[in-house]
Amino acid sequence: MAIDVATVRKVASLSRLRESDERLESLAGELNGILGWIEQLNEVDVSGVQPMTSCIEMTQPLRDDVVSDGDKVADVVKNAPKTVDGFFIVPKVVE
Amino acid sequence: MTDLTKLTLKGALDGLKAKQISSTELTEAFIGAIETANPALNAYVLTTFDKARGMAAESDKRIASGDARALEGAPLGIKDLFCTKDVRTTACSGILDNFIPPYESTVTQNLWDDGAVMLGKLNMDEFAMGSSNETSHWGPVTNPWKSNASNAALTPGGSSGGSASAVAADLCLAATASDTGGSIRQPAAFTGTVGIKPTYGRASRFGMVAFASSLDQAGPITKTVEDAAIMLQSMCSYDTKDSTSLKVDLPDFSSFVGKSVKGLRIGIPDEYRLDGIPAEIDALWEQGIAWLKDAGAEIVRISLPNTKYALPCYYIVAPAEASSNLARYDGMRFGHRTEAATGLTDTYELSRSEGFGKEVKRRIMIGTYVLSAGFYDAYYVKALKVRRRIAEDFTNAFNSCDVILTPATPSSAFELGDTAKAADPVAMYLNDVFTVTTNLAGLPGLSVPAGLDSKGLPLGLQVIGKALDEGTTLAIASVLEKAAGFTHKPSKWW
């Protein structure tokens, strides 16, 4: 299934990336090359095989439901591009 | 006085303990070496010499009072993927170019708790996505090795190119690194150093900038197998801050170094004999087999039938996880935010497009595509099923062998700016053809330098162990190390 420029544009948008038209063209070629190479997975018989989401067999560990950390507002906002009084400043979300 | 930077980690620790050298002397020697070499090699993206001097002084006090810990006074380099408290950590991405972590990764905390000294942060491919260290925001690393046929600058491999180059050029005693598809073992092979990726879950991922969480694993790059065992001992731990951390005992890894391998069964997978691989790589593999036979091991032919599907499987799973992990870089809470937009979506898109490099963007887009509606089952779920087939291959193979021996890489180090590889992403991805299977299966893998090719460049052999059996992996590697007698060093041109 070949990818056209419109599809690449849609994927870029879903990825929250903006690329120039010229770059989208060349990305279509690159992605087609990579996905074409990946197509060989269709040769593998995976009937009855469960998807493998982790390479270790373990049950999800649960920690005690207690407060163990916190009160670090200054640390949390330290690397933010814009802050005021311990809050993040973000662009307007609701018009 | 002898050059202290030439010491192995073990040699330096012995010298420190015996008070023949001080950590301050050792640290100053490395600072001098870095100042001379780094303009040429670009291995360090940040040096922390003042911090190093402070840590060394503290270690010297500890040693004097008989209070030395396992790595007391040993100067190390830290891959820029590991968050270091109050020390800039960028994962070599423009999107994090001013990020100062308010916390420490568990792996590095373990090293400092054992008394190690931090010299600085080491270069890498952006977010560990690359095999040549050319995707770094801070520019490529140069391999200290050069071909005897040309003066061209070579890649140290990637993504842990800074770690490999720094260890090979004696710019630290040892370095931390990380491996998602071969990022420890391929650079180790390209630089004549030792690199081990332990079993998935051995080392905590807390504070390690995420690439593909089900594959990422920390490990060391060192000068010797024994040094790898020492580093691994300190880096690995059970950590409640990482939900995939394994609550298992840590064996004494050093006790396996030099241990007899008599009677051990070494699996040789038929499927790793690839078309188009240089004859020298095959010859080295045969040599490795002969060395292990001489040491009393038994050679067993094994089959890992799904090997050829490992790379395409990886290039679905890893980008899928990366696209999800890297969604956090939105320009809001940390990292780069564009100056060129005011609206929310525009800010997201431009911040990310300005901050991420080309390869990272390409992988985010592949990941987004294979996870998108209509393609999820055909690509992502399919890859997860193939991944289980690949893991089962190993389970079956380990019924008839104890460890597996393979080449580490399909070639020796190639030139920086290789235009064929730059133009064809798949050609670059093939670097990981021998290493990526162990990430998919979560197994320990180690690369040990075993010889030089006709260009005078190092080549490595890979030892793959059963899950949690780093011990036997190290034992086999130390036999190979001894038999190879690999004492070559790059000639100093910097």
Boltz contact constraints between the chains, C-beta under 6 A:
constraints:
  - contact:
      token1: [A, 11]
      token2: [B, 365]
      max_distance: 6.0
  - contact:
      token1: [A, 11]
      token2: [B, 368]
      max_distance: 6.0
  - contact:
      token1: [A, 11]
      token2: [B, 369]
      max_distance: 6.0
  - contact:
      token1: [A, 14]
      token2: [B, 368]
      max_distance: 6.0
  - contact:
      token1: [A, 15]
      token2: [B, 364]
      max_distance: 6.0
  - contact:
      token1: [A, 15]
      token2: [B, 365]
      max_distance: 6.0
  - contact:
      token1: [A, 15]
      token2: [B, 368]
      max_distance: 6.0
  - contact:
      token1: [A, 16]
      token2: [B, 348]
      max_distance: 6.0
  - contact:
      token1: [A, 16]
      token2: [B, 349]
      max_distance: 6.0
  - contact:
      token1: [A, 16]
      token2: [B, 352]
      max_distance: 6.0
  - contact:
      token1: [A, 17]
      token2: [B, 352]
      max_distance: 6.0
  - contact:
      token1: [A, 17]
      token2: [B, 353]
      max_distance: 6.0
  - contact:
      token1: [A, 17]
      token2: [B, 361]
      max_distance: 6.0
  - contact:
      token1: [A, 18]
      token2: [B, 349]
      max_distance: 6.0
  - contact:
      token1: [A, 18]
      token2: [B, 353]
      max_distance: 6.0
  - contact:
      token1: [A, 34]
      token2: [B, 425]
      max_distance: 6.0
  - contact:
      token1: [A, 37]
      token2: [B, 426]
      max_distance: 6.0
  - contact:
      token1: [A, 38]
      token2: [B, 312]
      max_distance: 6.0
  - contact:
      token1: [A, 40]
      token2: [B, 312]
      max_distance: 6.0
  - contact:
      token1: [A, 41]
      token2: [B, 309]
      max_distance: 6.0
  - contact:
      token1: [A, 41]
      token2: [B, 312]
      max_distance: 6.0
  - contact:
      token1: [A, 41]
      token2: [B, 382]
      max_distance: 6.0
  - contact:
      token1: [A, 41]
      token2: [B, 386]
      max_distance: 6.0
  - contact:
      token1: [A, 44]
      token2: [B, 309]
      max_distance: 6.0
  - contact:
      token1: [A, 44]
      token2: [B, 386]
      max_distance: 6.0
  - contact:
      token1: [A, 46]
      token2: [B, 385]
      max_distance: 6.0
  - contact:
      token1: [A, 49]
      token2: [B, 385]
      max_distance: 6.0
  - contact:
      token1: [A, 49]
      token2: [B, 388]
      max_distance: 6.0
  - contact:
      token1: [A, 51]
      token2: [B, 381]
      max_distance: 6.0
  - contact:
      token1: [A, 51]
      token2: [B, 384]
      max_distance: 6.0
  - contact:
      token1: [A, 51]
      token2: [B, 385]
      max_distance: 6.0
  - contact:
      token1: [A, 52]
      token2: [B, 384]
      max_distance: 6.0
  - contact:
      token1: [A, 52]
      token2: [B, 387]
      max_distance: 6.0
  - contact:
      token1: [A, 52]
      token2: [B, 388]
      max_distance: 6.0
  - contact:
      token1: [A, 54]
      token2: [B, 214]
      max_distance: 6.0
  - contact:
      token1: [A, 55]
      token2: [B, 200]
      max_distance: 6.0
  - contact:
      token1: [A, 55]
      token2: [B, 441]
      max_distance: 6.0
  - contact:
      token1: [A, 55]
      token2: [B, 442]
      max_distance: 6.0
  - contact:
      token1: [A, 56]
      token2: [B, 201]
      max_distance: 6.0
  - contact:
      token1: [A, 61]
      token2: [B, 243]
      max_distance: 6.0
  - contact:
      token1: [A, 75]
      token2: [B, 102]
      max_distance: 6.0
  - contact:
      token1: [A, 78]
      token2: [B, 102]
      max_distance: 6.0
  - contact:
      token1: [A, 79]
      token2: [B, 99]
      max_distance: 6.0
  - contact:
      token1: [A, 79]
      token2: [B, 334]
      max_distance: 6.0
  - contact:
      token1: [A, 80]
      token2: [B, 333]
      max_distance: 6.0
  - contact:
      token1: [A, 81]
      token2: [B, 337]
      max_distance: 6.0
  - contact:
      token1: [A, 88]
      token2: [B, 332]
      max_distance: 6.0
  - contact:
      token1: [A, 88]
      token2: [B, 333]
      max_distance: 6.0
  - contact:
      token1: [A, 90]
      token2: [B, 332]
      max_distance: 6.0
  - contact:
      token1: [A, 91]
      token2: [B, 343]
      max_distance: 6.0
  - contact:
      token1: [A, 91]
      token2: [B, 344]
      max_distance: 6.0
  - contact:
      token1: [A, 91]
      token2: [B, 347]
      max_distance: 6.0
  - contact:
      token1: [A, 93]
      token2: [B, 344]
      max_distance: 6.0
